[in-house]
Amino acid sequence: MARLHTRNETELTEETLELLAPTRVQGQIADVYLQFANSEHALNAYMTMEACLRHSQLSEKELEAIKLLVSETTGCEYCLSVHTMKSKRAGLDQAQQLAIRSGKPSGNEKLDTILAIVRHFFNERKPIPDSLLHSARQHGIADQTLVDIAMTTSTIFFTNITNHINDTERTLPAAPPLS
């Protein structure tokens, strides 16, 4: 059971409803968004960042890989199930998904470098080492992409920790267990 109040659409501003339009499924906005709307300013910032990510230098596969890794790292079962499904649609097979979640190579060196950067955000309390930045550059990861990686990490971290406050129920099948 959600711990945050589920707002009614009629309580939301036009701006918020407009930003939530792409999330509608069969005319409905998922409860999780209506719970995040307890702070319309935070929800609007999140939705704006997500819209910007659709125009980033990261492919859909890279975006979903980052979201899968961060959801695993933070232990957000709701987001882990959502991004397992979305990453499959983006082209990551189950073996790649499990590799990403467990910190093993995915078979794509550029993607593995991106994910190494994301892991560094969570595991270290210092700047990215020159060797990792050099590897990123060798794989065509430019400054814009580095900033896009940071923004992707930020947006999924927001949803993960908000779901921890909310104790959001997983509505999709669970992600496969790591073995």
N, C-alpha and C positions, 0 to 999 in steps of 0.2 A: 504494500500500500504506500502510495506516494506521501512524503512528508511535507512537500510544498503544496500550497493551495493550487488547484487547477482553475485558472481563470476562464471566464466565459469570453468567447470572441467578441461579444457586444461591449465588453469592458475595454477593449484594446483600441489604440489610436489607429487611424487610417494608415499612417506610416508603417506601423508594426504589421498590420494586416497585409499591406502591399509586400513587405519583405518576406512574410510567411507564405505568400501565394505559391511559390514553387514547391513548398513542402506538403501541400494538400494532396491527399490520396482519397479518391472518390468523394471529393468535396469537403473532406474533414481535415482539420489540423490535428496532428498527433498530440496527445495529452502532454507529452514531455515538453513540447514547445510552449504549451499553455501554462505549464509549471515554470519554465524558464522566464516566462513573461511577467512573473512577479517583479522583475526588474526589467521594464521595457527598454531602458537605456542599455543595459548589458546585452539583452537579447538582440536589440537592433545593431549594436556593435559587432556581435558575433555573426549575425546574418550578413552584414555588410562585408565582413572579412571573408566569410565563406563565398560570397558572390565574387569577390576579388580573386579568390583562389582559382575559380573557373577560368580566369584569364592569365594565370601565372605561367611560369616557364616549366612547371612540373606537369607531367602527364597524369592522366586519371589513375593509372597503375601506381605511379610514384606517390600521388596524394593518398591513395587508399593504403599503400604499404606503410606510410608514415602513421596514418590513423590507426592501423592495425597494431603496429609496434607500440605506440603510446598507450592505446587501450589495454594492451597486455601488460605494459610496464606499470600502469596505475591500478590495474585490477578492476577495471570497469566492465563488468560482465555484459551490461546493456550495450555499450559501444563495441565491445569485442564481437558480439553476435551481429550487430548491424554492419560492422566493417569487414567481417568475414564474408558476409553475403555480398557487399558492395565490391570488395576486392576480387571476388570470384568473377563478378560481372565485368570488372576492369581488366581481367586477363590473368590473374594470379591463381594458379592451381593449388590444390590442398597441400602438396609437398612444399611449395614456395611459401604458402601462408604459415605452415608450421615452422619452416626454417626462419622466417622473419620473426615470429613470436619467440623462438628459442635462441635467437642470436647467431644462427648458423648462416653460411652463404646461401643466397637465393639462386645463384646461377647467373646473375646479372651484376657485373662489376660496378656499373654506375649506380644501380639501385642499392647495392651493398654499401657503397661509399656514402650515399645519402643517409642510409639507416645508421651507419657508424657515427655520423654527425649527430643524428637525433639521440642515439644512445649516450653520446658524450654529454649532451645537455642534461641528462638525468643522472649520469654516473660520476661526473667530475664537477668540481667547483672552480674551474679555471678555464681560460680561453682554449679554443680548439688548437691542438698542436699543429705546428707548421707542416709536419708530415701528412696529417689528415687533410689539411687545406691544399697541400701540393697534390695529393691523390685526387681531391675534388676537381682541381684545375685540369689535371690530366684526363679526367672523364667528362670534360666540357661543362662543368658546373661553374657558372659565372656568378658574379656578385648578386645579380638579381635573383638567381636561383637560390643562393644561400639565404637571402632575406625571405624568399618564398618558403623555404624549408622551415625557417624560424616561425613564420606566420602560421603555417600548417600545424606545427607542433603546438603553438599557442591556442589555436581554435579547438583542437581536439582535447587539449588539456583542460580548457574551460568546460567543455561538455562532460568530460570524465569526472572532474571534481564536483561539478554541480550535480551530477548523477549520484555521487557519493553523499552529498547533503540530502538529496531527495530520496535516496534508496530506490531509484527508478527500477521498475520491474522489467525484466527481459521479456519481450513479446515474441522474439524470433527463436528458432532452435539455438541451443548453445553451440559455441564454437567447439571444434574437435579438441579433445584434451591433448596437452603436450605429453609425449611419451618419452 
